[in-house]
Amino acid sequence: MNKKLLIALSLVSVVIFSGCATLFGGGAKQQIAINSSKPMKAQLGYMGDDNRTFSPLQTLTTPAVVTVVRDNKNLLLKSDDNEFEPMIIEKKTNPWFFGDVLALSLVSTTTDVVTGALWKYDETVTIPEK
């Protein structure tokens, strides 16, 4: 087989069988910068499907940069000491996911859904002063 053809087929296979959001949109994990005017202790976690329950992921002191696994759930940032009102960090559809839709690739779409790369959160969150 021609070497150029083999390389081209390999590249096309990578794009077809891997999700656009997984490859180009940051993958399954994302960093979020959490800023505040003064250091504050906080907890970050996933909200339950009922938007009432809370599964803590990590405790942090602001400002901080945290890495989260993308999921089909909103995040909740809340104060340990009631220094600020709880903040919901909503999940949004990763724009790179629409590359899968345009390519009409069921395999790529499935890859992005399974890895969580379909979702993204704001990259920067600022806690407002009370």
Backbone as a printed PyTorch tensor [residue, N CA C, xyz], in Angstrom:
tensor([[[  0.8540,  -1.1850,   0.0000],
         [  0.0000,   0.0000,   0.0000],
         [  0.8930,   1.2390,   0.0000]],

        [[  0.4690,   2.2530,  -0.7140],
         [  1.1990,   3.5030,  -0.8060],
         [  1.3300,   4.1290,   0.5850]],

        [[  2.5320,   4.6190,   0.9020],
         [  2.7980,   5.1840,   2.2270],
         [  1.9220,   6.4170,   2.5080]],

        [[  1.7440,   7.2730,   1.5110],
         [  0.9120,   8.4710,   1.6860],
         [ -0.5520,   8.0850,   1.9330]],

        [[ -1.0280,   7.0820,   1.2250],
         [ -2.3960,   6.6200,   1.4050],
         [ -2.5860,   6.0400,   2.8040]],

        [[ -1.6070,   5.3010,   3.2780],
         [ -1.6790,   4.7150,   4.6160],
         [ -1.7270,   5.8090,   5.6940]],

        [[ -0.9170,   6.8400,   5.5330],
         [ -0.9170,   7.9640,   6.4800],
         [ -2.2640,   8.6880,   6.4290]],

        [[ -2.7750,   8.9390,   5.2430],
         [ -4.0570,   9.6270,   5.0880],
         [ -5.1930,   8.8140,   5.7160]],

        [[ -5.2050,   7.5070,   5.4790],
         [ -6.2340,   6.6570,   6.0730],
         [ -6.1290,   6.6410,   7.5960]],

        [[ -4.9370,   6.6530,   8.1110],
         [ -4.7350,   6.6820,   9.5690],
         [ -5.2840,   7.9710,  10.1610]],

        [[ -4.9860,   9.0940,   9.5310],
         [ -5.4850,  10.3760,  10.0270],
         [ -7.0010,  10.4640,   9.9400]],

        [[ -7.5740,   9.9930,   8.8520],
         [ -9.0240,  10.0070,   8.7050],
         [ -9.6650,   9.1040,   9.7610]],

        [[ -9.0670,   7.9720,  10.0370],
         [ -9.6010,   7.0580,  11.0620],
         [ -9.5890,   7.6900,  12.4410]],

        [[ -8.5230,   8.4180,  12.7550],
         [ -8.4350,   9.0800,  14.0530],
         [ -9.5700,  10.0810,  14.2070]],

        [[ -9.8400,  10.8610,  13.1760],
         [-10.8950,  11.8670,  13.2400],
         [-12.2750,  11.2130,  13.2880]],

        [[-12.4750,  10.1810,  12.4860],
         [-13.7900,   9.5410,  12.4260],
         [-14.1080,   8.7720,  13.7090]],

        [[-13.1170,   8.0810,  14.2630],
         [-13.3790,   7.2210,  15.4100],
         [-13.0730,   7.8730,  16.7540]],

        [[-12.6440,   9.1050,  16.7520],
         [-12.4470,   9.8510,  18.0000],
         [-13.3130,  11.0890,  17.9350]],

        [[-13.8800,  11.4570,  19.0450],
         [-14.7700,  12.6060,  19.0680],
         [-14.0150,  13.9140,  18.9350]],

        [[-14.6260,  14.8670,  18.2430],
         [-14.0160,  16.1870,  18.0880],
         [-13.7850,  16.8620,  19.4390]],

        [[-14.7650,  16.7730,  20.3330],
         [-14.6160,  17.4040,  21.6480],
         [-13.5410,  16.6990,  22.4670]],

        [[-13.3890,  15.3950,  22.2620],
         [-12.3520,  14.6490,  22.9670],
         [-10.9820,  15.0530,  22.4580]],

        [[-10.8370,  15.1750,  21.1380],
         [ -9.5390,  15.5110,  20.5390],
         [ -9.1930,  16.9880,  20.6620]],

        [[-10.1300,  17.8590,  20.3160],
         [ -9.8230,  19.2790,  20.1760],
         [-10.4260,  20.1580,  21.2700]],

        [[-11.4070,  19.6520,  21.9800],
         [-12.1240,  20.4740,  22.9550],
         [-11.7120,  20.2680,  24.3950]],

        [[-10.5620,  19.6690,  24.6320],
         [-10.0520,  19.5570,  25.9820],
         [-10.1700,  18.1920,  26.6180]],

        [[-10.8870,  17.2850,  26.0060],
         [-10.9740,  15.9390,  26.5530],
         [-11.9170,  15.8270,  27.7300]],

        [[-11.6630,  14.8350,  28.5660],
         [-12.5660,  14.4940,  29.6630],
         [-12.3600,  15.3680,  30.9000]],

        [[-11.2580,  16.0940,  30.9780],
         [-10.9870,  16.9310,  32.1540],
         [-10.8820,  18.3980,  31.7420]],

        [[-11.1300,  19.2540,  32.7090],
         [-11.0680,  20.6980,  32.4490],
         [-10.5650,  21.4180,  33.6910]],

        [[ -9.7850,  22.4580,  33.4660],
         [ -9.3450,  23.3130,  34.5630],
         [-10.2790,  24.5100,  34.6760]],

        [[-10.5750,  24.8750,  35.9230],
         [-11.4120,  26.0410,  36.2000],
         [-10.6630,  26.9190,  37.1850]],

        [[-10.5020,  28.1980,  36.8410],
         [ -9.8860,  29.1680,  37.7500],
         [-10.9980,  29.7710,  38.6040]],

        [[-10.8170,  29.7040,  39.9080],
         [-11.8060,  30.2580,  40.8380],
         [-11.1580,  31.4390,  41.5390]],

        [[-11.7020,  32.6240,  41.2940],
         [-11.1280,  33.8600,  41.8070],
         [-12.0270,  34.4980,  42.8540]],

        [[-11.4190,  35.2750,  43.7340],
         [-12.1450,  36.0460,  44.7310],
         [-11.2720,  37.2160,  45.1470]],

        [[-11.9080,  38.2310,  45.7390],
         [-11.1670,  39.4270,  46.1370],
         [-10.2940,  39.1820,  47.3630]],

        [[-10.6320,  38.1510,  48.1360],
         [ -9.8240,  37.7890,  49.3090],
         [ -9.8220,  36.2700,  49.4280]],

        [[ -8.8540,  35.6900,  50.1170],
         [ -8.8410,  34.2310,  50.2730],
         [-10.0790,  33.7390,  51.0180]],

        [[-10.6980,  32.7050,  50.4890],
         [-11.8740,  32.1020,  51.1010],
         [-11.7660,  30.5880,  50.9920]],

        [[-12.2740,  29.8980,  52.0060],
         [-12.3520,  28.4450,  51.9570],
         [-13.6710,  28.0660,  51.2880]],

        [[-13.6010,  27.0520,  50.4360],
         [-14.8000,  26.6410,  49.7040],
         [-14.7550,  25.1560,  49.4110]],

        [[-15.9090,  24.6300,  49.0660],
         [-16.0240,  23.2580,  48.5920],
         [-16.5980,  23.2850,  47.1830]],

        [[-16.0600,  22.4310,  46.3440],
         [-16.5420,  22.2920,  44.9730],
         [-16.9990,  20.8550,  44.7990]],

        [[-18.1580,  20.6920,  44.1770],
         [-18.6500,  19.3440,  43.9470],
         [-19.7460,  19.3110,  42.9040]],

        [[-20.1560,  18.1000,  42.5630],
         [-21.2290,  17.9140,  41.5950],
         [-22.5780,  18.0310,  42.2810]],

        [[-23.5120,  18.6350,  41.5850],
         [-24.8940,  18.6640,  42.0620],
         [-25.5750,  17.3950,  41.5790]],

        [[-26.4890,  16.8890,  42.3920],
         [-27.2420,  15.7050,  41.9960],
         [-28.2300,  16.0330,  40.8930]],

        [[-28.8180,  15.0110,  40.3390],
         [-29.8070,  15.1970,  39.2710],
         [-30.9950,  16.0150,  39.7350]],

        [[-31.2750,  15.9870,  41.0340],
         [-32.3890,  16.7550,  41.5710],
         [-32.0070,  18.2080,  41.8710]],

        [[-30.7450,  18.5760,  41.6120],
         [-30.2010,  19.9160,  41.8950],
         [-30.3190,  20.2940,  43.3730]],

        [[-30.4150,  19.2990,  44.2410],
         [-30.4710,  19.5500,  45.6780],
         [-29.3250,  18.8670,  46.4030]],

        [[-28.9860,  17.6610,  45.9720],
         [-27.9130,  16.9330,  46.6300],
         [-26.5620,  17.4250,  46.1380]],

        [[-25.5410,  17.1670,  46.9170],
         [-24.2060,  17.6910,  46.6430],
         [-23.1840,  16.6000,  46.9210]],

        [[-22.3350,  16.3160,  45.9500],
         [-21.2520,  15.3490,  46.1230],
         [-19.9360,  16.1080,  46.0850]],

        [[-19.3360,  16.3750,  47.2590],
         [-18.1030,  17.1680,  47.2810],
         [-16.9580,  16.4750,  46.5500]],

        [[-16.2200,  17.2600,  45.7800],
         [-15.0390,  16.7650,  45.0820],
         [-13.7640,  17.1750,  45.8210]],

        [[-13.7110,  18.4510,  46.1680],
         [-12.5020,  18.9530,  46.8020],
         [-12.7700,  20.2100,  47.6070]],

        [[-11.9110,  20.4170,  48.5960],
         [-11.9290,  21.6270,  49.3940],
         [-10.7800,  22.4780,  48.9000]],

        [[-11.0020,  23.7780,  48.7990],
         [ -9.9750,  24.6620,  48.2520],
         [ -9.9820,  25.9910,  48.9790]],

        [[ -8.9160,  26.7410,  48.7840],
         [ -8.8370,  28.1170,  49.2570],
         [ -8.6280,  28.9880,  48.0240]],

        [[ -9.4930,  29.9810,  47.8710],
         [ -9.4150,  30.8410,  46.6910],
         [ -8.3170,  31.8780,  46.8670]],

        [[ -7.7390,  32.3520,  45.7850],
         [ -7.9310,  31.9080,  44.3940],
         [ -7.2910,  30.5360,  44.1850]],

        [[ -7.8740,  29.7880,  43.2750],
         [ -7.3880,  28.4370,  43.0070],
         [ -7.6920,  28.0440,  41.5680]],

        [[ -6.9180,  27.1070,  41.0810],
         [ -7.2020,  26.4800,  39.7940],
         [ -7.4610,  25.0110,  40.1000]],

        [[ -8.6370,  24.5360,  39.7270],
         [ -9.0180,  23.1540,  40.0070],
         [ -9.2060,  22.4000,  38.6930]],

        [[ -8.9640,  21.1170,  38.7480],
         [ -9.2100,  20.2530,  37.5920],
         [-10.3920,  19.3650,  37.9280]],

        [[-11.3890,  19.3780,  37.0560],
         [-12.5870,  18.5630,  37.2550],
         [-12.7690,  17.6280,  36.0680]],

        [[-13.4230,  16.5220,  36.3440],
         [-13.8140,  15.6100,  35.2730],
         [-15.1390,  16.1130,  34.7380]],

        [[-15.1920,  16.3040,  33.4450],
         [-16.4300,  16.7940,  32.8340],
         [-17.5230,  15.7420,  32.9790]],

        [[-18.7120,  16.2120,  33.2910],
         [-19.8180,  15.3000,  33.5490],
         [-21.1190,  15.9830,  33.1580]],

        [[-22.1600,  15.1990,  33.0500],
         [-23.4790,  15.7160,  32.7090],
         [-24.1710,  16.2480,  33.9680]],

        [[-23.4020,  16.9670,  34.7910],
         [-23.9400,  17.5350,  36.0290],
         [-23.3730,  18.9310,  36.2200]],

        [[-24.1770,  19.7900,  36.8210],
         [-23.6810,  21.1080,  37.1940],
         [-22.7600,  20.9650,  38.3950]],

        [[-21.8870,  21.9490,  38.5620],
         [-21.0190,  22.0010,  39.7340],
         [-21.5890,  23.0040,  40.7240]],

        [[-21.2960,  22.7940,  41.9880],
         [-21.6990,  23.7280,  43.0250],
         [-20.4530,  24.1500,  43.7920]],

        [[-20.3060,  25.4540,  43.9430],
         [-19.2220,  26.0260,  44.7290],
         [-19.8680,  26.6800,  45.9340]],

        [[-19.5020,  26.2000,  47.1200],
         [-20.1200,  26.7700,  48.3100],
         [-19.0610,  27.0540,  49.3600]],

        [[-19.3760,  28.0120,  50.2030],
         [-18.4630,  28.4680,  51.2400],
         [-18.5280,  27.5670,  52.4590]],

        [[-17.3740,  27.3140,  53.0390],
         [-17.3250,  26.5800,  54.3030],
         [-17.8040,  27.4620,  55.4570]],

        [[-17.5710,  28.7830,  55.3250],
         [-17.8420,  29.7170,  56.4260],
         [-18.9440,  30.7180,  56.1000]],

        [[-19.7950,  30.4210,  55.1270],
         [-20.8580,  31.3310,  54.6830],
         [-20.3240,  32.7020,  54.2740]],

        [[-19.1400,  32.7110,  53.6610],
         [-18.5560,  33.9750,  53.2010],
         [-19.1750,  34.4430,  51.8880]],

        [[-19.8070,  33.5200,  51.1630],
         [-20.4680,  33.8910,  49.9080],
         [-21.6350,  32.9410,  49.6760]],

        [[-22.5580,  33.3840,  48.8480],
         [-23.7230,  32.5640,  48.5030],
         [-23.2610,  31.4040,  47.6050]],

        [[-23.8640,  30.2380,  47.7410],
         [-23.5040,  29.1210,  46.8640],
         [-23.6600,  29.5110,  45.3900]],

        [[-22.7290,  29.0480,  44.5800],
         [-22.7300,  29.3660,  43.1440],
         [-22.8440,  28.0830,  42.3330]],

        [[-23.7320,  28.0980,  41.3680],
         [-23.8590,  26.9630,  40.4540],
         [-23.0170,  27.2610,  39.2200]],

        [[-22.1660,  26.3210,  38.8710],
         [-21.3670,  26.4040,  37.6390],
         [-22.0330,  25.4310,  36.6700]],

        [[-22.7630,  25.9880,  35.7200],
         [-23.5810,  25.1530,  34.8400],
         [-22.7650,  24.4910,  33.7460]],

        [[-23.1640,  23.2660,  33.4500],
         [-22.5620,  22.5640,  32.3250],
         [-23.1460,  23.1490,  31.0390]],

        [[-22.3360,  23.1750,  30.0150],
         [-22.7830,  23.6300,  28.7000],
         [-22.2870,  22.6240,  27.6740]],

        [[-22.8930,  22.6320,  26.5240],
         [-22.4190,  21.7570,  25.4590],
         [-21.1120,  22.3030,  24.9030]],

        [[-20.1150,  21.4390,  24.8150],
         [-18.8270,  21.8090,  24.2440],
         [-19.0280,  22.0630,  22.7490]],

        [[-18.6820,  23.2540,  22.2590],
         [-18.9040,  23.5600,  20.8360],
         [-18.2270,  22.5780,  19.8750]],

        [[-17.1380,  21.9550,  20.3080],
         [-16.4440,  20.9980,  19.4410],
         [-17.3070,  19.7610,  19.1650]],

        [[-18.2630,  19.5010,  20.0110],
         [-19.1460,  18.3590,  19.8110],
         [-19.8980,  18.4680,  18.4840]],

        [[-20.1950,  19.6800,  18.0610],
         [-20.9510,  19.8580,  16.8260],
         [-20.1470,  19.4340,  15.6000]],

        [[-18.8210,  19.3050,  15.7390],
         [-18.0020,  18.7300,  14.6620],
         [-18.3970,  17.2850,  14.3940]],

        [[-18.7150,  16.5690,  15.4660],
         [-19.1830,  15.1800,  15.3030],
         [-20.5040,  15.1480,  14.5570]],

        [[-21.3770,  16.0620,  14.9340],
         [-22.6990,  16.1110,  14.3070],
         [-22.5560,  16.4190,  12.8190]],

        [[-21.7050,  17.3880,  12.4960],
         [-21.4940,  17.7420,  11.0820],
         [-20.8600,  16.6040,  10.3000]],

        [[-19.9840,  15.8370,  10.9690],
         [-19.3280,  14.7090,  10.2990],
         [-20.2390,  13.4890,  10.2120]],

        [[-21.4180,  13.5770,  10.8460],
         [-22.3770,  12.4640,  10.8620],
         [-21.7400,  11.1780,  11.3790]],

        [[-20.9120,  11.3300,  12.4050],
         [-20.1870,  10.1890,  12.9450],
         [-20.7870,   9.7500,  14.2730]],

        [[-21.5000,   8.6480,  14.2490],
         [-22.0970,   8.1080,  15.4630],
         [-21.0200,   7.6540,  16.4480]],

        [[-19.9320,   7.1010,  15.9390],
         [-18.8470,   6.6350,  16.8080],
         [-18.2160,   7.8230,  17.5270]],

        [[-17.9400,   8.9080,  16.8120],
         [-17.3350,  10.0960,  17.4250],
         [-18.2640,  10.7140,  18.4560]],

        [[-19.5260,  10.8010,  18.1290],
         [-20.5070,  11.3560,  19.0510],
         [-20.5520,  10.5210,  20.3260]],

        [[-20.5750,   9.2250,  20.1680],
         [-20.5960,   8.3240,  21.3170],
         [-19.3350,   8.4860,  22.1610]],

        [[-18.1890,   8.6440,  21.5270],
         [-16.9350,   8.8410,  22.2550],
         [-17.0100,  10.0780,  23.1310]],

        [[-17.5100,  11.1680,  22.5900],
         [-17.6060,  12.4080,  23.3660],
         [-18.5910,  12.2830,  24.5230]],

        [[-19.6860,  11.5710,  24.3010],
         [-20.6740,  11.3930,  25.3660],
         [-20.0850,  10.5270,  26.4820]],

        [[-19.4420,   9.4320,  26.1260],
         [-18.9040,   8.4950,  27.1140],
         [-17.7530,   9.1200,  27.9140]],

        [[-16.8790,   9.8730,  27.2610],
         [-15.7340,  10.4670,  27.9640],
         [-16.1200,  11.7030,  28.7690]],

        [[-17.3120,  12.2590,  28.5110],
         [-17.7260,  13.4890,  29.1810],
         [-17.2860,  14.7380,  28.4480]],

        [[-16.5330,  14.5820,  27.3730],
         [-16.0320,  15.7320,  26.6190],
         [-17.1590,  16.5250,  25.9540]],

        [[-18.3400,  15.9510,  25.9000],
         [-19.5120,  16.6500,  25.3690],
         [-19.8010,  17.9160,  26.1760]],

        [[-19.4180,  17.9110,  27.4540],
         [-19.7470,  19.0130,  28.3610],
         [-18.5450,  19.8910,  28.6350]],

        [[-18.8200,  21.1430,  29.0050],
         [-17.7620,  22.0450,  29.4560],
         [-18.3430,  23.0000,  30.4810]],

        [[-17.4610,  23.5610,  31.2840],
         [-17.8290,  24.5400,  32.3030],
         [-17.1120,  25.8450,  31.9770]],

        [[-17.5570,  26.9360,  32.5790],
         [-16.8310,  28.1920,  32.4160],
         [-15.3990,  27.9880,  32.8770]],

        [[-14.4640,  28.5960,  32.1730],
         [-13.0530,  28.4360,  32.5230],
         [-12.6360,  29.2860,  33.7140]],

        [[-13.3770,  30.3680,  33.9550],
         [-13.0840,  31.2650,  35.0750],
         [-14.3730,  31.5680,  35.8200]],

        [[-14.3160,  31.4480,  37.1360],
         [-15.4540,  31.7540,  37.9920],
         [-14.9650,  32.7720,  39.0210]],

        [[-15.7060,  33.8620,  39.1730],
         [-15.3530,  34.8800,  40.1590],
         [-16.4320,  34.9420,  41.2250]],

        [[-16.0140,  34.7880,  42.4640],
         [-16.9500,  34.8540,  43.5840],
         [-17.2170,  36.3310,  43.8750]],

        [[-18.4780,  36.7660,  43.8040],
         [-18.7710,  38.1770,  44.0730],
         [-18.6210,  38.4900,  45.5610]],

        [[-18.2870,  39.7510,  45.8400],
         [-18.1750,  40.1820,  47.2330],
         [-19.5610,  40.2350,  47.8600]],

        [[-19.6110,  39.9440,  49.1370],
         [-20.8850,  39.9510,  49.8530],
         [-21.2860,  41.3490,  50.2360]]])
